[in-house]
Amino acid sequence: MAGDGRPARVEDVHQLARAMPYVKVERGSTGNPVYSVGGKSFVFFRTPRPDAVDPDTGERFPDVIVFWVESEADKQALVADPDSPFFTTPHFDGHRSVLVRAEHLDRLSYQELAEVVQDAWLSQASARRARAWLDAHQLT
C-alpha cells in the first residue's frame, strides 16, 4: 500500500470501508454514508447532534465519524490517549464505538486509520466472515 505513513483523509475512510468484504453502503436520513456488514453498521458519518459540540461556540460538530470497536476496553484505550483524535460523549456511554472529527483524521496515519476501519469491520462481522478475513490476511 503506497502512502501508509501519510496523514489519513476522509476519502480514505470511504475507500477502506468499501474495500472490506460483504460491505453495503446505505444512506442515513440526511444522505450521510453508513457502512455495514451483515446488516450491522461498522462506520458511519453522523449528522450534527447536540452531544458533540464546540465547547467555545456551542456549535454542533458537522463532521463526526463513528467507528465501532471490539470492546469497552478498546474504546477506553482510544479515547484515553491524549495524542488520539478519538473521543466519546455521554450519548455513547455503553456503546462500543468511538467518535472522531473528520478535520482531525490527519492526526492518524493512513495505516492507523486502516487498522481502525478493519477492527470496526471485524467487531461487527459474523464470526465466520471475520475468521475468513483474518485467515486470508494471516492475522490469526
Backbone as a ProteinNet text record, in pm:
[ID]
protein_1_A
[PRIMARY]
MAGDGRPARVEDVHQLARAMPYVKVERGSTGNPVYSVGGKSFVFFRTPRPDAVDPDTGERFPDVIVFWVESEADKQALVADPDSPFFTTPHFDGHRSVLVRAEHLDRLSYQELAEVVQDAWLSQASARRARAWLDAHQLT
[TERTIARY]
83.3	0	87.7	74	152.5	98.1	186.2	143.1	96.5	144.6	98.7	122	233.1	266.2	209.5	145.6	93.1	-28.1	-62.5	-180.6	-308.7	-399.2	-527.7	-618.1	-708.2	-804.8	-944.4	-1044.7	-1183.3	-1202.4	-1145.2	-1159.9	-1109	-1007.3	-952.3	-1054.8	-1134.3	-1237.4	-1329.6	-1375.8	-1466.4	-1399.1	-1277.5	-1206.3	-1179.2	-1134.7	-1103	-1228.4	-1335.2	-1460	-1516.6	-1517.2	-1569.2	-1483.4	-1356.3	-1264.6	-1285.2	-1353.4	-1378.1	-1486.1	-1481.8	-1579.9	-1721.2	-1818.7	-1960.8	-2015	-1954.4	-1995.6	-2107.7	-2204.9	-2311.2	-2300	-2322.7	-2325.4	-2469.8	-2519.1	-2654.1	-2644.4	-2754.8	-2758.1	-2849.2	-2800.5	-2881.9	-2988.2	-3061.1	-3174.6	-3133.2	-3010.1	-2963.4	-2865.1	-2859.6	-2770.4	-2631.7	-2609.2	-2478.2	-2450.6	-2327.8	-2296.7	-2288.1	-2343.7	-2338.2	-2285.5	-2170.9	-2109.8	-2147.6	-2200.6	-2244.5	-2197.6	-2193	-2161.8	-2266	-2332	-2434.7	-2545.9	-2576.8	-2683.6	-2643.7	-2516.4	-2468.2	-2370.5	-2397.2	-2306.2	-2173	-2065.4	-1934.1	-1863.2	-1898.7	-1850.5	-1967.1	-1992.2	-2092.8	-2060.8	-2104.6	-2087.2	-2212.1	-2193.4	-2303.4	-2353.7	-2481.4	-2536.8	-2504.1	-2495.9	-2467.3	-2570.3	-2520.5	-2607	-2570.4	-2662.8	-2636.5	-2534.8	-2495.2	-2398.4	-2253.3	-2229.4	-2092.5	-2083.6	-2040.2	-2039.9	-1906	-1880.4	-1763	-1782.4	-1687.8	-1706.4	-1707.8	-1647.6	-1642.6	-1766.3	-1816	-1926.9	-2061.4	-2058.2	-2182	-2233	-2160.2	-2199.4	-2180.3	-2277.2	-2266.2	-2157.3	-2077.2	-1974.5	-2042.6	-2009.5	-2073.4	-2003.1	-1892.8	-1805.3	-1766.6	-1857.8	-1826.7	-1844	-1741.8	-1743.6	-1740.8	-1824.1	-1833.9	-1772	-1684	-1621	-1655.7	-1707.4	-1730.5	-1596.5	-1591.6	-1472.9	-1513.8	-1416.2	-1442.4	-1497.7	-1446.7	-1484.6	-1478.6	-1534.8	-1526.3	-1380.1	-1298.7	-1155.9	-1087.2	-1120.3	-1062.5	-1105.7	-1231.2	-1283.1	-1206.9	-1194.5	-1127.3	-980.8	-915.6	-775.5	-763.2	-855.4	-850.2	-883.2	-983.7	-1024	-936.2	-867.6	-783.3	-648.2	-603.7	-473.7	-482.3	-405.1	-413.7	-369.5	-293	-249.4	-349	-451	-550	-657.8	-706.4	-816.1	-953.5	-957.3	-1084.4	-1141.6	-1274.3	-1342.7	-1475.8	-1546.4	-1680.3	-1764.3	-1891.2	-1982	-2072	-2138.3	-2229.4	-2336.2	-2375.7	-2473.8	-2424.2	-2292.3	-2234	-2185	-2221.1	-2187.1	-2249.7	-2170.5	-2219.6	-2227.1	-2188	-2189.3	-2045.9	-2023.8	-1888	-1845.6	-1823.1	-1779.2	-1703.4	-1626.5	-1554.1	-1589.7	-1571.5	-1600.1	-1470.2	-1468	-1356	-1411.1	-1357.8	-1396.2	-1314	-1379.3	-1310	-1191.6	-1206.7	-1096.4	-975.1	-990	-877.6	-821.7	-873.2	-821.7	-673.3	-623.6	-482.2	-389.7	-446.2	-366.2	-336.9	-402.2	-376.2	-300.6	-219.6	-159.4	-261.4	-238.8	-325.2	-328.7	-213.3	-206.7	-285.8	-275.6	-353.7	-503.1	-544.5	-684.9	-728.3	-644.1	-676.5	-702.5	-620.7	-639.5	-770.6	-805.6	-930.7	-1050.1	-1046.4	-1157.2	-1166.1	-1054	-1054.7	-1106.8	-1062.8	-1111	-1260.5	-1307.5	-1451	-1529.1	-1481.3	-1547.7	-1546.8	-1430.8	-1419.4	-1512.9	-1534.4	-1620.3	-1767.2	-1805.8	-1945.5	-1972.3	-1869.2	-1886.4	-1919.6	-1983.9	-2010.9	-1878	-1880.4	-1758.3	-1697.4	-1781.8	-1732.6	-1662.3	-1725	-1664	-1536.4	-1538.6	-1419.8	-1303.9	-1330.7	-1226.5	-1170.1	-1256.4	-1210.8	-1122.4	-1160.6	-1081.1	-946.6	-948.3	-823.1	-731.4	-788	-708	-646.6	-723.9	-675.8	-565	-567	-465.3	-359	-362.8	-265.3	-252.6	-367.5	-369.2	-429.5	-428.1	-488.7	-396.1
-117.3	0	123.5	204	326.6	426.4	502	609.8	565.7	452.2	402.8	502	577.4	669.3	808.5	835.5	970.2	995.4	1121	1150.3	1097.2	1049.5	996.9	1110.9	1077.3	1174.3	1111.4	1193.2	1146.1	1046.6	1073.9	982.6	843.7	837.6	708	626.8	693.3	621.9	549.4	622.1	562.9	447.5	469.8	368.1	243.7	261.9	148.7	71.5	142.1	74.4	-5.2	54.5	-15.9	-135.9	-133.8	-241.8	-368.6	-356.8	-474.7	-560.3	-692.6	-780.3	-767.3	-795.4	-800.2	-666.4	-557.5	-425.7	-369.7	-313.7	-237.7	-94	-1	140.2	185.2	234.9	288.7	436.5	504.1	647.1	673.1	754.6	793.8	894.1	944.8	1033.2	1161.5	1203.7	1325.2	1293.2	1166.7	1127.3	1088.2	1088.5	1053.2	904	867.8	726.7	644.3	523.9	425.9	297	251	128	14.1	-95.2	-206.6	-339	-437.8	-575.5	-662.7	-746.2	-833	-756.2	-638.4	-557.5	-479.1	-481.2	-408.1	-299.4	-176.3	-68.1	-86.7	-47	-50.6	83.9	164.7	302.3	384.1	498.1	586.3	731.4	812.2	956	1012.3	1069.9	1112.2	1251.3	1270.6	1404.2	1487.3	1618.2	1701.4	1676.5	1656.1	1624.2	1713	1733.6	1824	1771.9	1645.3	1593.4	1611.9	1652.6	1673.8	1816.3	1906.7	2049.1	2113.2	2222.2	2303.7	2364.9	2341.7	2392.4	2545.2	2611.8	2758.6	2822.4	2764.3	2828	2758.7	2632.9	2556.9	2503.3	2529.3	2480.3	2329	2261.1	2116.3	2084.7	1984	1942	1880.8	1929.8	1878.8	1758.8	1714.1	1618.9	1498.2	1449.4	1338.3	1204.5	1120	985.7	888.3	785.1	685.3	554	497.7	368.3	273	155.4	53.2	-1.9	-47.2	-111.3	-245.7	-328.9	-464.3	-465.3	-377.7	-384.8	-246.8	-240.1	-117.1	-84	-186.6	-164.5	-100.8	-147.3	-87.4	58.2	83.8	220.3	310.9	265	346.5	371	271.9	289.3	398.4	400.9	501.6	641.5	654.4	788.7	842.1	754.2	798.8	852.6	813.4	857	1005.2	1091.3	1234.8	1272.1	1184.7	1211.5	1161.8	1092.2	1034.5	1136.9	1136.7	1226.3	1170.5	1049.1	985.3	1041.5	1046.1	1091.3	1018.9	1044.8	991	1098.7	1073.9	1165	1079.9	1140.2	1062.6	987.1	1040.4	972	832.5	814.8	688	602.5	639.2	554.1	416.8	313	177.6	132.4	216.9	184.5	156.7	45	6	83.3	211.5	292.3	413.8	470.4	593.7	692.9	818.6	925.7	995.4	1050.6	1134.4	1239.7	1358.1	1462.5	1444.5	1457.6	1443.4	1538.2	1656.7	1753.1	1711.6	1611.3	1563.9	1429.7	1376.7	1248.6	1254.6	1372.5	1384.1	1361.9	1348.9	1312.4	1162.5	1088	945.1	926.4	823.9	788	706	693.5	608.8	467.5	415	278.9	267.8	368.3	364.7	365.5	448.2	451.9	318.4	257.4	126.2	25.2	26	-66.9	-39.4	86.9	122.6	75	95.3	52	-100.2	-167.5	-314	-367.4	-308.8	-351.7	-325.2	-213.4	-182.8	-290.2	-325.1	-429.6	-562.4	-598.9	-725.4	-729.4	-614.8	-611.6	-634.8	-615.5	-628.7	-746.2	-797.2	-909.3	-1037.1	-1129.7	-1260.2	-1328.3	-1421.6	-1493.5	-1563.3	-1620.8	-1691.4	-1594.5	-1480.8	-1382.7	-1324.1	-1296.1	-1240.7	-1339.5	-1466.9	-1569.5	-1583.6	-1585.6	-1597.7	-1479.7	-1359.3	-1240.4	-1246.9	-1281.7	-1291.4	-1398.6	-1514	-1620.2	-1574.7	-1506.6	-1459.9	-1356.4	-1283.5	-1180.5	-1226.1	-1354.8	-1416.2	-1338.5	-1299.5	-1222.6	-1303.9	-1434.5	-1517.4	-1535.5
0	0	0	-99	-104.4	-3.7	56.6	144.2	281.6	331.2	461.3	574.5	567.8	676	659	547.5	524.1	612.6	636.5	717.2	651.6	735.2	687.6	642.2	550.3	495.9	497.2	481.9	479.4	365.1	248.9	135.2	169.2	255.9	296	374.8	457.9	534.3	436.9	334.4	235.7	161.6	115.1	37.9	122.1	243.8	330.3	370.2	401.8	440.7	323.4	204.2	85.4	47.8	84.4	48	130.8	242.5	325.5	259.1	279.1	212.2	270.1	184.1	221.7	271.6	228.6	277.1	191.2	258.1	192.3	239.5	147.3	182.3	171.8	280.8	283	314	303.8	332	450.3	543.7	657.2	613.6	707.5	678	606.8	624.9	557.3	445	405.7	297.2	343	473.6	525.8	505.6	463.3	438.7	567.3	559.2	667.1	604.7	651.9	601.6	695.3	637.8	720.8	663	751.2	714.4	783.3	707.4	763.8	832.6	782.4	840.4	963.9	1001.3	1119	1075	1115.9	1079.8	1151.4	1082.6	1146.4	1136.2	1037.9	1025.1	972.8	1036.2	978.8	1005.2	913.1	919.3	985.8	1099.1	1185.2	1147.1	1160.8	1141.8	1265.7	1253.4	1371.1	1481.8	1601.5	1715.8	1833.7	1926.4	2039	2140	2131.1	2228.1	2184.2	2060.2	2011.6	1958.7	2047.5	2014.6	2047.3	1979.3	2007.1	2146.1	2238.5	2374.5	2382.5	2285	2287.8	2226.7	2118	2045.9	2066.8	2111.3	2124.5	1991.4	1882.8	1750.6	1744	1684	1666.2	1564.1	1595.1	1500.6	1377.8	1258.4	1136.9	1074.4	1135.4	1066.9	1151.9	1234.2	1324.3	1251.7	1265.9	1209.5	1327.4	1320.9	1426.7	1377.7	1459.7	1431.6	1545	1511.9	1612.3	1658.7	1782.7	1839.7	1900.1	1926.5	1975.5	2117.3	2202.1	2343.3	2408.1	2527	2606.9	2637.8	2661.3	2688.8	2568.5	2447.7	2327	2315.1	2342.2	2336.7	2433.4	2557	2658.7	2623.2	2565.8	2526	2419.4	2325.6	2218.6	2270	2352.8	2397	2509.9	2583.1	2694.2	2648.6	2530.3	2478.6	2441	2507.7	2478.8	2336.5	2272.1	2135	2031.2	2075.8	1985.1	1951.2	1827.2	1791.3	1830.9	1884.9	1917.9	2046.6	2051.2	2170.9	2180.8	2287.9	2306.3	2373.7	2385.4	2454.7	2544.2	2640.6	2726	2645.8	2531.1	2446.1	2406.1	2397.9	2355.4	2471.9	2595.4	2709.7	2688.4	2706.9	2689.2	2544.5	2452.5	2309	2267.5	2202.9	2162.6	2037.9	2054.4	1941.3	1990.7	1898.5	1924.2	1813.8	1844.5	1750.8	1713	1593.9	1551.6	1457.5	1466.4	1371.7	1245.1	1131	1002.8	994.2	1047.2	1038.5	1121	1208	1288.8	1242.3	1131.1	1080.4	1049.5	1013.3	978.5	1097.9	1217.2	1334.3	1337.2	1246.3	1228.3	1098.2	1091.6	963.1	885	757	674.2	732.4	772.8	827.4	957	1044.4	1168.7	1138.2	1043.5	1004.6	946.8	864	806.2	916.5	1020.4	1131.5	1205.1	1223.7	1291.7	1209.6	1078.3	992.5	991.2	978.5	978.9	1111.5	1222	1353.4	1367.6	1313.6	1318.6	1242.7	1123.4	1044.1	1120	1174.8	1247.7	1368.4	1432.3	1551.1	1517.6	1391.7	1352.8	1258.1	1195.7	1102.4	1178.9	1111	1172.3	1203	1296.4	1333.9	1212.7	1126.5	1006.9	912.3	886	795.2	855.1	983.2	1048.6	1042.5	1071.1	1068.1	926.7	826.6	687.4	649.5	690.8	658.2	730.5	857.6	933.7	875.2	838.3	778.5	646.8	565	434	448.5	559.2	582.6	681.4	716	805.9	936.2	990.2	1114.4	1228.6	1217.2	1322.5	1439.3
[MASK]
++++++++++++++++++++++++++++++++++++++++++++++++++++++++++++++++++++++++++++++++++++++++++++++++++++++++++++++++++++++++++++++++++++++++++++

